[in-house]
Every structure is written in C-alpha cells, then in structure tokens.
Amino acid sequence: MSVLWTSADLRAATGGRLEADVSVTGISIDTRTLAPGDLFIALRGETSDGHAHIRQALDRGAACALVHDTAGLDDPRLLIVPDTMTALVDLGRYARSRFHGKVVAITGSVGKTTTKDMLTVALSAIGPTHAAVASYNNHWGVPLTLARLPQDARFCISEIGMNHVGEIAPLAAQVRPDVAIITTIGTAHLGHMGSIEAIAREKASLFGALPGHGIAIVPDDAHGQTVFTDVLPEGCTLWRSGFSAAAELRLEDVRCTAEGSHFSLHTPCGTQNVTLTAPGEHLARNAALALGAVVALGEDVAAASRALHGFVPGAGRGQIRTILNDVSLLDESYNASTPSVRAALATLALLPAQRHVAALGDIRELGIFADAEHRSLADAVQNANALAFCCGPHMRALYDALPCGLQGGYAADAASLASVLLNALRPGDLLLVKGSFGSRMRDVISALDNASSPVSS
C-alpha cells in the first residue's frame, strides 16, 4: 500500500510535534475499523472521546495517533496538536493543496450519495478515483475525505451536506471543486431552514468555491434558478440538467421500466445513449448529473456511460433483494425527504408484484411543516396502489389521509411496525421500506432479515 503521509508531511500540515519517523497508509477515527499503518485521529465528540482509545489504536498497529491530550502516554508515535478537529481540517487542506487532479463536489436535498456513487463508478472507468465513504459529508466527514486523498489519484469526489444556515460554504472552501453539482432542492431540513428559498441559497453557496473556469450543474426544474445565477462567480458556467429544451444536459426518449432506464443525454459536447439496469426515473436524473460532470471535466463520457450500465444502488438506497418467503424488498431505509419518498413510491409502482406494500417512517427536521408534508404524500401512495404501513407521530397524518383499502397498519415506532409487517406480508409482495435515519427504519430491515435467516439447530 502506498504511503499517504510521512512524518514531515504531518508536521507541515498540522504544525504538531511528532518524534517518530512514520509512514501512514490510511486514516481512521474509529479503532473498530482501524487497519495497521493508519493514522488514528482522536476526535472528541458530544458523547465520546477518541483519546480514551489511543493505547488500543497503537496496539492494533496504528502508525501514529493525532492527539491533543496524551492521556498520560509517552510514545514517540503521538502527533501532538492543540486541537485534533482543527488538525483534521488542516490535514484536509494540505492534502487538497498538493493534489493536482480534478475535484467534484456534490450537495442537494436528495440524491447526494447516489449521485456520488454513480460518479465514482463513471470516473473510475477513466482513472484512479477517490471518493467520500458512505455519507461522510459534514464538518468532520469532508476534511476526512480530503485527508485520505492519495496524491496520485486522478479524480476526487466530495459530498457536502447541511442542515443549518452557513454550513456549506466553509466545507466548500476546503474542497475547492472544479465542478459543483446540486442534485435537488427539496424540503429536507425545512424545519431548521424555514423556507425552500433559504435551502436553495444555502445549497448554492457551494458555487462560491468554484475557480474562474468552474462549472456548476443544477436540475432544470429545481427551485432557486434565480439564486443559482445570482451567486455564480464571474467566469463560471451554469449547466442545467433535465427534460426542458433549454437544458444544457437534456434527457430525451426516457424509458423507465422494471428492468431499468434508457435515455439519450444531449450535452454541450454531443449526445450519449445511456442504459441503466437499476430502475427509477430519479436514478436516470442522477446519472445525467454524474455524466454531466464527466463532460464538464473534459473526460470520456462514453466510457463513463458504459461503466454506469451495471450500477447497483447501495444498501438502504434502493437496493432490491429477496427476503422471507418470496417477498421482494426495495430497501430505501437509510434516509428520507418528501421528494425522495415520492421517487421511491414511483419506483415501487414500476416493479411487478402481486401486491405493492410500503413501510414508511417519519421524515425528520420538518418542524411546523411536518404534518402537511407527510399528508401531501397520500397521492403518491395511491398512485403506487401501495398498502401502507406507517410509524411515527407525523406519518400518522399520512396514514389517516389514505383510503381504508390502503391502510395496512400503524405503529408508534419502527420496532413495533416490524412485527405488524411480519404478520401481514405474503409471498409475491414487493415491500418498500423508507424513512429518515432518525426514524430507525433499519430496525424494520433487521427484523425482516432475522426472520429470513434459517434457524440453527
């Protein structure tokens, strides 16, 4: 494995004191997943402190530990700084400054991680690509992604998230992207932000980090089109992606079936025919954004498109598999917003089944808008002809708005809903599971998986 950081690099990046001569091949903030050769960063959070695990990290083969409290240890492998969180940001900035490849940053109310995963598949067909792990998109996830960036990579993809005003700009300043993508402007975090306009403006602050030749890509139907043009730095270009005739990245002849999607993507550099084996119009839209970024970077969009053909959504983000006795699971359990629930229900409707069933948990961070937002999903449930099983106080508003024939059952929480579902599911059913991370719909998935596993004798 190639060396990511030397002792000299670590001292230069952080200004810290390190006595040992080390070679770091990875970075970890969790001893449970630490690999030999890693730099262990002892971050202090609200409920935990990595400094309690320094000795364990070194015993497990960490090359070095970044600390601001030695915890009584006297070890030359300790890189001592005033504050480890600040030092992590310093590492990220240093790694970005020495990187000579191309960088893409992605934000949006829905679809950030899926678009990032698609772009990772697309660019990996062209050259070595480094991307954020999972949804590492916050104040520690962004600098950690940069700190892990190999110098010899050709591309870097960073995901940037937010749930309050003022969070995106400082993260974008660390990433300094060549291309910036907004996937959607939706009602996620509406309770914190107060309005769709405020959400659009916060997302668009990503563009402020673009260089003079940078390209910003947005959906052509997203709220905030005037905001996007107002905040775009001088010399940058705005591309819109979607179905309108004026879109620089225009989808035409879109055919969405249970087997996937096919469409023609018209770009400023030509037309590309695209076929996905993962179903859902929202995935076609995400693919157009990802391929638009490839075009914006001046890379081989044909090779990228071929690579996307076999793209498979990750667990909790649209993965389809079989559970129980011939029940198909559409696993969207990782997170939710009003637009993403609509998209998931539309995908459910595409897929053949004896019955369409939806297990839906609360959408969080909607504040005073929560009940109205949940109730607004009744038409999407009816369009999918989905038998709905709901949990959480706000999903009660949706459940009560449904006709009796689509009311499958209601429970206070995900764990309680799981037992209701297990008694109701039949062979041939297609089950969608969707809800915000805090609604713990993963508990439903775990219960279904446990019930599907053969019992050992």
VENURWO-V774176 format. One record per helix or strand of 3 or more residues. SS is the DSSP state (h for helix, s for strand). FROM is the first residue (numbers start at 0). LEN is the number of residues. If there is no record, write none. Layout:
# VENURWO-V774176
SS/FROM/LEN + SS/FROM/LEN
This chain:
# VENURWO-V774176
h/6/8 + s/25/3 + s/37/4 + h/49/10 + s/63/4 + s/77/3 + h/83/15 + s/101/6 + h/111/13 + s/128/3 + h/140/7 + s/154/5 + h/167/8 + s/178/4 + h/189/4 + h/195/14 + s/214/5 + h/224/7 + s/236/6 + s/248/9 + s/259/8 + s/269/7 + h/280/16 + h/300/8 + s/318/5 + s/326/6 + h/337/13 + s/354/7 + h/366/9 + h/377/6 + s/385/6 + h/394/7 + h/403/3 + s/406/5 + h/413/11 + s/428/6 + h/436/3 + h/441/11
